[in-house]
Amino acid sequence: MPACLRSLSPRCFRQLLRQQGRHLGSYSKAVVIAAAVRTPSAPFRAEEQRLAGLVVDELVKRTSVPREEYNKLIVCSSLKTPASECRNRLSSVAQELGLKCETLALQDDVCSISGLQMTLDCLERGEDQCIITGDTRCQVVQPEHGVLSNELMAVQQPRTRKQAGTELSTEPELMPTLGAAALAWTTLQTAQRLNLQPLALLREFAVEQDHEQAMYRLDGREPVTPSDIYTWNMVTGTQKGIPESILGDLHTNRLCTHDFKQITASHLLTHLVHSLPAGGLGCAFMGTTDGRSMAMVLEKLVPSIDQVEGLPLLTLYTREPCPLCDELVQQLEQSFAGRYRLEKVYIDQKENVRFLRLFRHDIPVLFFNGQFLCMHRLNEEALIERLEALN
């Protein structure tokens, strides 16, 4: 590896991409992000691991992957409690969610670099599995270009009693913002076996840890060059700004910089995969104060769903009777007539038991071209985002 990769600065990663395939690691399997979700920025009262449980539960439903397919759950938090206690809490959360998988609780791993590398190592070894990575962190800042409705889950605030009496209140207590985000990773082969429509393909990544550098290409396409990148997201481990001489040479339509204290890898990657245009490439560069750093290049995938008369396919998971489902269909007809095709999957039929186990208490559940859109009620804002992205 070139000596300049020691710090893996933005300029050096640019040079790394220009190596055109030299100095590659041994990774060769196509890895995809099946789904990604984050909580909205709000002052939640939930304990960190419980909040992680909420976001992981929705993530599993968004993937439509059976719970028994998940092999690992890796969550990084800013908790200061003993590591053994964090592991026990996370293990308990996984059991409550019906995930019979290995759990790993990381602490103060600012950008979850070790968790991400562990995930990719497992998938590369050829293990047919799905892995969840997640982060919880205080003071998570919204992306400068705005959070998309499609990346957010709806979280209900628990009701609290006022000290003066017994009246219930839903007003949250004033406290630092606590955010959680999670992603589901698997191989393209597994995604095809499970009939998934993944959000993104991991094209390349570079990693530096303990002064050892490596770059890996995860599919057989031509090497990525800087001019191919649509969006750059950079997390720095210092307060120093990135020189304009570097920023001006990135050939980017959008550049986002983040302070490592106010972002996590899961939040950054979740926003990136949802905000990229179909077929677009995004680069996430993550560096921390302890010298570790990682860069990933993601490609937003186009769902392989046949477009009949140019209309996207909406899949409604329902059962009979379902008044809420009927209400959702009526809303679709009133507000989006002529802009979609609709198919219904009845989860109470024998051949759909997979979806019954996932969505039993959440119907109506709506997918857009094979990817999660909303559940419980129609999310018009999310649907508008998806429709506009087709143009």
C-alpha positions in Angstrom: 0.0 0.0 0.0 1.2 3.5 -0.6 2.6 5.2 2.4 0.1 8.0 2.2 -2.7 5.6 3.2 -1.4 5.6 6.7 -3.8 8.3 7.7 -6.3 7.4 4.9 -7.1 11.1 4.4 -9.7 12.1 1.8 -6.9 13.0 -0.6 -5.3 9.6 0.0 -8.5 7.7 -0.6 -8.9 9.6 -3.8 -5.5 8.2 -4.8 -6.5 4.8 -3.5 -9.5 4.7 -5.9 -7.1 5.6 -8.7 -5.0 2.5 -8.2 -7.4 0.8 -10.7 -7.4 -2.5 -9.1 -3.9 -2.8 -7.6 -3.2 -3.7 -4.0 -6.6 -5.4 -3.6 -7.5 -7.7 -0.7 -9.0 -11.1 -1.1 -12.7 -10.2 -0.7 -14.7 -11.3 -3.7 -18.3 -12.0 -2.7 -21.0 -9.4 -3.5 -22.3 -8.0 -0.2 -25.6 -6.0 -0.1 -27.5 -3.9 2.4 -31.0 -5.4 2.6 -32.5 -2.6 4.6 -31.6 0.4 6.8 -33.6 2.5 9.3 -33.0 5.1 11.9 -35.0 6.8 14.7 -36.0 10.4 14.2 -34.0 12.9 16.3 -36.0 13.4 19.4 -35.4 13.3 23.2 -36.3 9.7 24.0 -36.6 8.3 27.5 -35.9 4.7 26.5 -32.7 3.0 27.7 -30.2 2.7 24.9 -30.4 -1.1 24.4 -34.3 -0.9 24.5 -34.1 1.8 21.8 -31.8 -0.4 19.8 -34.4 -3.1 20.2 -37.1 -0.9 18.7 -35.0 0.0 15.6 -33.8 -3.6 15.1 -37.4 -4.9 15.3 -38.5 -2.6 12.5 -35.4 -3.4 10.5 -36.2 -7.1 10.5 -39.7 -6.4 9.2 -38.3 -4.0 6.6 -36.1 -6.8 5.2 -38.9 -9.4 5.2 -36.2 -11.9 6.2 -37.3 -14.6 8.6 -35.9 -14.1 12.0 -34.2 -17.5 12.1 -32.0 -16.4 9.1 -30.1 -13.8 11.3 -26.9 -15.1 12.7 -25.3 -12.0 14.4 -26.5 -8.8 16.0 -23.7 -6.3 16.6 -24.7 -3.0 18.4 -22.3 -0.2 19.4 -23.4 2.2 22.2 -22.0 5.0 24.2 -22.9 3.2 27.5 -20.4 3.5 30.3 -21.7 0.4 32.0 -19.5 -2.8 32.3 -19.2 -4.7 29.0 -20.7 -7.9 30.5 -23.8 -6.0 31.5 -24.1 -4.5 28.0 -23.8 -8.0 26.5 -26.5 -9.3 28.8 -28.9 -6.5 28.0 -28.4 -6.9 24.3 -28.8 -10.6 24.5 -32.1 -10.1 26.4 -33.3 -7.7 23.8 -32.5 -10.2 21.0 -34.4 -12.9 22.8 -37.5 -10.7 23.2 -37.4 -10.0 19.4 -37.2 -13.7 18.6 -33.7 -13.5 17.3 -31.8 -16.7 18.2 -28.4 -15.3 17.1 -25.0 -14.4 18.5 -25.0 -10.9 20.0 -22.0 -8.6 20.4 -22.2 -5.3 22.3 -19.5 -2.8 21.5 -18.8 0.3 23.5 -17.3 3.7 22.5 -16.4 2.4 19.1 -17.2 5.8 17.6 -17.8 4.7 14.0 -18.4 1.0 14.6 -15.4 0.2 12.3 -14.6 -3.0 14.1 -18.2 -4.2 13.9 -18.4 -3.4 10.2 -15.2 -5.2 9.4 -16.3 -8.2 11.4 -19.5 -8.3 9.5 -17.8 -8.2 6.1 -15.3 -10.8 7.2 -18.1 -13.2 8.2 -20.0 -12.7 4.9 -16.8 -13.2 2.9 -16.0 -16.5 4.5 -19.0 -17.9 2.5 -21.3 -18.2 5.5 -24.9 -18.1 4.3 -26.2 -15.6 6.8 -27.7 -12.2 7.6 -26.1 -9.8 10.0 -27.5 -6.8 11.7 -25.2 -3.9 12.7 -26.5 -0.9 14.7 -25.5 2.1 16.8 -27.1 4.1 19.6 -25.6 7.5 20.4 -26.5 10.7 22.2 -26.6 14.0 20.3 -27.0 12.6 16.8 -27.2 15.5 14.4 -29.6 15.5 11.4 -27.9 15.3 7.9 -27.3 18.7 6.4 -29.4 17.8 3.3 -32.3 16.6 5.4 -33.6 13.3 6.7 -35.9 11.4 4.3 -39.2 9.9 5.4 -38.1 6.5 4.0 -35.2 6.2 6.4 -37.2 7.0 9.5 -39.2 4.7 11.8 -42.1 6.0 13.8 -41.4 5.8 17.5 -44.1 6.5 20.1 -43.0 8.3 23.2 -43.9 6.4 26.4 -46.4 8.2 28.6 -45.2 9.5 32.0 -47.1 10.7 35.1 -46.8 14.2 36.2 -45.5 14.7 39.7 -48.4 16.8 40.7 -51.0 14.2 40.2 -51.9 11.0 38.4 -52.7 12.6 35.0 -50.8 10.9 32.1 -48.7 13.0 29.8 -47.0 12.2 26.5 -44.6 15.2 26.8 -41.0 13.9 26.7 -38.7 15.0 29.5 -35.9 17.4 28.5 -32.8 15.4 28.0 -30.0 15.0 25.3 -31.2 13.5 22.0 -30.7 9.7 21.8 -30.7 8.2 18.4 -30.5 4.6 17.0 -29.9 3.2 13.6 -29.4 -0.3 12.1 -28.6 -2.0 8.8 -29.1 -5.6 7.6 -26.2 -7.0 5.7 -26.1 -10.2 3.6 -24.6 -11.6 0.4 -26.2 -11.1 -2.9 -26.6 -14.9 -3.2 -28.6 -15.0 0.1 -30.7 -12.0 -1.0 -31.6 -13.9 -4.2 -32.5 -17.0 -2.3 -34.8 -15.1 0.0 -36.3 -13.1 -3.0 -35.2 -9.8 -1.5 -34.8 -6.4 -3.3 -31.7 -4.9 -1.5 -31.2 -1.2 -1.1 -27.5 -1.1 -2.0 -24.4 -3.1 -3.2 -21.1 -2.7 -1.4 -18.7 -2.1 -4.3 -15.4 -1.4 -2.5 -14.0 -0.7 0.9 -10.7 0.3 2.3 -9.7 -0.1 6.0 -6.8 0.9 8.2 -6.4 -0.5 11.6 -3.2 -1.0 13.7 -1.2 0.6 10.9 -2.2 -2.1 8.4 -4.0 -0.9 5.3 -6.0 -2.9 2.8 -8.5 -2.3 0.0 -11.1 -4.8 -1.1 -13.3 -5.0 -4.2 -16.5 -7.0 -3.6 -17.8 -7.4 -7.1 -16.4 -8.0 -10.6 -17.0 -4.6 -12.0 -14.4 -2.1 -13.1 -12.7 -0.2 -10.4 -14.4 2.9 -9.0 -12.8 6.3 -9.8 -13.4 9.6 -7.9 -15.4 11.0 -10.8 -17.9 8.1 -10.4 -18.9 9.2 -6.9 -22.2 11.1 -6.6 -22.1 11.7 -2.9 -19.2 11.9 -0.5 -19.8 11.6 3.3 -16.8 12.3 5.5 -16.5 11.8 9.2 -13.4 13.2 10.8 -11.9 12.4 14.1 -10.5 15.9 14.8 -11.9 19.4 14.9 -9.8 20.4 12.0 -11.6 21.3 8.8 -10.8 19.6 5.5 -8.8 21.9 3.2 -10.6 23.4 0.3 -7.9 22.2 -2.0 -9.0 18.6 -1.2 -12.8 19.3 -1.3 -12.5 21.1 -4.6 -11.1 18.1 -6.4 -13.6 15.4 -5.4 -15.8 15.7 -8.5 -19.0 15.4 -6.4 -22.5 16.6 -6.7 -22.9 16.5 -2.9 -20.4 16.7 -0.1 -21.3 16.1 3.5 -18.9 16.4 6.4 -19.6 15.2 10.0 -18.1 15.5 13.4 -17.5 12.0 14.8 -19.1 13.1 18.1 -22.4 13.7 16.4 -22.8 10.8 13.9 -22.5 7.1 13.9 -21.7 4.7 11.0 -25.2 3.3 11.1 -26.8 6.7 10.9 -24.5 7.8 8.1 -24.9 4.7 6.0 -28.7 4.6 6.5 -29.0 8.1 5.2 -26.6 7.5 2.3 -28.4 4.4 0.9 -31.8 6.1 1.1 -30.6 9.4 -0.4 -28.6 8.1 -3.4 -30.3 8.1 -6.8 -30.9 4.7 -8.4 -27.6 3.4 -9.8 -25.7 6.2 -8.0 -22.4 5.7 -6.1 -21.8 7.1 -2.6 -18.6 7.1 -0.6 -18.6 7.1 3.2 -15.2 7.9 4.8 -15.0 7.4 8.5 -12.0 8.3 10.7 -11.7 8.3 14.5 -9.4 9.9 17.0 -7.7 6.6 17.8 -6.3 6.3 14.2 -8.8 3.8 12.8 -10.5 4.6 9.5 -12.6 3.0 6.9 -14.0 4.0 3.5 -16.9 2.4 1.7 -18.3 2.8 -1.8 -22.0 1.9 -2.1 -24.1 1.6 -5.2 -27.9 2.2 -4.9 -29.6 -0.7 -6.6 -32.5 -0.6 -9.0 -35.2 -3.1 -7.9 -35.5 -6.0 -10.4 -39.3 -5.6 -10.7 -41.0 -5.5 -14.1 -42.5 -2.1 -14.7 -45.9 -2.7 -16.4 -46.8 0.4 -18.3 -44.1 2.3 -16.4 -46.0 1.9 -13.1 -44.3 0.8 -9.8 -45.6 -2.2 -7.9 -47.2 -1.7 -4.5 -47.4 -4.9 -2.5 -49.9 -4.9 0.4 -49.6 -7.5 3.1 -53.1 -8.0 4.5 -55.6 -10.5 5.7 -59.4 -10.8 5.8 -61.0 -8.8 7.3 -58.7 -5.8 7.8 -60.4 -2.4 8.1 -57.1 -0.6 8.3 -56.0 -2.2 5.1 -59.2 -1.2 3.4 -58.7 2.4 4.6 -55.1 2.4 3.2 -56.3 1.2 -0.2 -58.9 3.9 -0.2 -56.3 6.6 0.5 -54.1 5.3 -2.3 -57.0 5.5 -4.7 -57.9 9.0 -3.6 -54.4 10.5 -3.7 -52.3 8.4 -6.1 -54.7 7.0 -8.6 -53.0 6.0 -11.9 -49.5 6.1 -10.4 -49.1 2.5 -9.2 -50.1 -1.1 -9.6 -51.4 -3.0 -6.5 -51.0 -6.6 -5.5 -52.3 -8.1 -2.2 -50.5 -10.9 -0.2 -52.8 -12.5 2.3 -50.6 -13.4 5.2 -53.1 -15.8 6.7 -52.8 -18.2 3.7 -50.7 -21.3 4.2 -48.1 -20.4 1.5 -47.5 -17.0 3.2 -46.6 -18.1 6.7 -43.3 -16.4 6.4 -45.0 -13.0 6.3 -47.6 -14.0 8.9 -44.7 -14.5 11.4 -43.2 -11.1 10.5 -46.3 -8.9 10.1 -48.9 -10.6 12.3 -49.4 -7.5 14.4 -48.4 -4.8 11.9 -50.8 -5.0 8.9 -51.3 -3.1 6.8 -47.7 -3.4 5.5 -46.9 -1.9 2.2 -43.8 -2.5 0.0 -42.8 -0.4 -3.0 -41.1 -2.4 -5.8 -40.2 -5.1 -3.4 -38.7 -2.7 -0.8 -40.4 -1.6 2.5 -42.5 1.5 2.4 -44.7 1.7 5.5 -46.8 -0.2 8.0 -49.8 0.4 10.2 -50.9 3.3 8.0 -50.1 5.0 4.7 -47.0 7.1 4.8 -47.8 9.5 2.0 -44.5 11.5 2.4 -42.5 8.3 1.9 -44.6 7.2 -1.1 -44.1 10.7 -2.7 -40.3 10.4 -2.2 -40.3 7.0 -4.0 -42.5 8.1 -6.9 -40.4 11.2 -7.4 -37.2 9.1 -7.4 -38.5 7.2 -10.4 -38.4 10.3 -12.6 
